[in-house]
Amino acid sequence: MATKDIKPQDPMIDPLTGEFRVLAPGQTFKSVTAKISDIVLTPKTSLGFLGFLAIAGSVAMLVLVAVTWLFLKGVGIWAITQPVAWGFAIINFVWWIGIGHAGTLISAILLLFKQGWRNSINRFAEAMTIFAVVCAGMFPLIHVGRPWLSYWLFPLPLTMNVWPQFRSPLLWDVFAVSTYATISIVFWYMGMIPDFGTLRDRAKSKFAQYVYGLLSVGWRGSVRHWMRYETASLLLAGLATPLVLSVHTVISFDFAVAVLPGWHTTIFPPYFVAGAIYSGFAMVLTLAIPLRKFYHLEELVTERHIDNMGKVMLGTGGIVAYGYGMEVFMAWYSASHWEFFMMWNRMFGPMGWSYGVLIFCNIAFPLTTLWVRKLRTNIAFMFILSLIVNTGMWFERFVIVVTSLYRDFLPSSWGTYRATKWDYATFVGTLGLFTTLFLLFVRFLPMIPMNEIKMMLPAAKITPKTETAAGAGD
Amino acid sequence: MPVPVEGIYGMLAEFDTPSDLVRAAQAAYKDGWRRMDCYTPYPVEEAAEAIGFHKNKVPLVTLVGGLMGLCAMFSLETWISTLAYPLNVGGRPTYSWPAFVVPAYEWTILFAGLSACFGMLALNGLPSPYHPLFNAPNFRSGATDDKFFLCLEALDPKFDLTETRAYLESFGPTSVVEVEY
């Protein structure tokens, strides 16, 4: 690793290895507990936080307004029509669910690979997953037009004697996304049980003791419990890993199973999954960077974390770039008239600007800068980059949906797509909803897993015999 | 069955470091103690090994759960598509099993994951809001924060109020307290 450009006195650099430290030195069990649980247990809520919450909450209200109007008038208030029958609804759905994937990746795959650095960021990344799935799940639900009948999607014995069609990818979606949501919540909650125990024991107010006591289900830290808990965490991680890959794969089937040029491609599953992880890590950065600043968590969420996430983004961004390249290559190599026209139209047609935005935000800008370690550890730069990648990934879905649909086989069926104010209101509203949920999470739940951080401290090492063990009772 | 000491759950020793706890637990296990447990703020594998806890049933529960999910969904799909509501889609067979794999796979994970979590809780005897250990004065301020506890339980035939206390004190703990029911 390049270490030349780093000051040797920097406390964040381990003098032995020359690497960035995962945690700042000088942390103890007590300081970790205090630092994390005090954020939750302090009775005072800062004005800044309330201000943020007020803004986010007001933006979230947009969803309520938009959805109410939608239910009154029908999906006609959106820009969806023939030929673009899927507009913002599926774009936002795929974007949001992709955002969620980094949370599961951090909590599951990095756990299996024993990546200790994940411990500082996994809790709020998992929270991010759940809130992103909440926002994602809303779109297909309201897009059906009559959401009160959405239980028809489930195999329930109803009086109509009509059963769901199990050969449709849209139904697979129902199972994939609902499983994903359930498992994410279970994983998240289970991870918090020991921390709820800590909060219960530290809480001063009766009410907080009662609530956290209830949530901690009586956790007392018996090592027998811990061992079963560890096994269950590992198993859940092992189950969540293929789940994450399958969820976005199934979502890509929604497109790939169609015969439409631009959708009918086998590169979609891996390319969607990589894109999901790419945008998810961008969102983790978008959230982590302000969080560590406001709550002074620089010692727990260090430059090393930012750097590592940058590396993951570089890797997944590379896969995404390969996906884009392969789409273009196949358009040419397949010698399919329609495929070729789709690609040409996507790049240079009336909506070509969106393809340009996509290439700049996802490939040109991040993949040239993320190679530079100085930039990867530059917090302000990484924050801006994460916003750009998030935008780029939204445009990726926009490009896939709109530019494939609006000019298909027959010129007589061509059309265009321009989102209405209700499309924008719903989308912006979900951003507010996500932020509101996240702010509430930060205020009321432990956003960094205390027990996992403690495992990484030097004091947690079991040393062979020392002077304390030999000493008899004093 | 040994007769438990009236009103006493056990004797609880508090340590400052995980190493002290592990050494004490190893010694106690070697000296024939079996009804005992360690309490730590984060998982200490060595302590579990020391008190003779090596294997648990969580993987088995998870496997059974997963298989149940797999069978449940696959049979449901087969039954719906071939018997309850057979649909002819472009002349494809009603029993088109490759299409059934995806939901069956999702339910395998769903059931396995729920079994792992709830199986873990059930095997741990949770939820249990009351436990005698919470009566110990120092337990709640330490066990979930930065202290390490070894509890020798009164149900163990070797348990004796004075001797056990002296025995635990020989390990040099920060404190030794009786835990009442």
Interface residues (C-beta under 8 A of the other chain):
Chain A: T28 F29 K30 T33 P155 N161 V162 W163 P164 Q165 F166 R167 P169 L171 W172 F175 A176 T179 T182 I183 V186 F187 Y189 M190 P194 G197 T198 R200 D201 R202 G213 L214 V217 G218 W219 R220 G221 S222 V223 R224 H225 W226 M227 R228 Y229 E230 T231 A232 L235 L236 L239 A240 P242 L243 S246 V250 F253 M450 N451 E452 K454 M455 A459 A460 K461 I462 T463 P464 K465 T466 T468 A469 G471 A472 G473 D474
Chain B: T17 P18 S19 D20 V22 R23 D37 C38 Y39 T40 P41 Y42 P43 V44 E45 E46 A47 A48 I51 F53 N56 V58 P59 T62 G66 M73 L76 E77 I80 S81 A84 Y85 L87 V89 R92 S96 A99 F100 V102 P103 Y105 E106 W107 I109 L110 A112 G113 L114 A116 C117 G119 M120 L121 L123 N124 L126 P127 S128 P129 Y130 H131 L133 F134 F139 R140 S141 A143 T144 D145 D146 A166 E169 S170 F171 G172
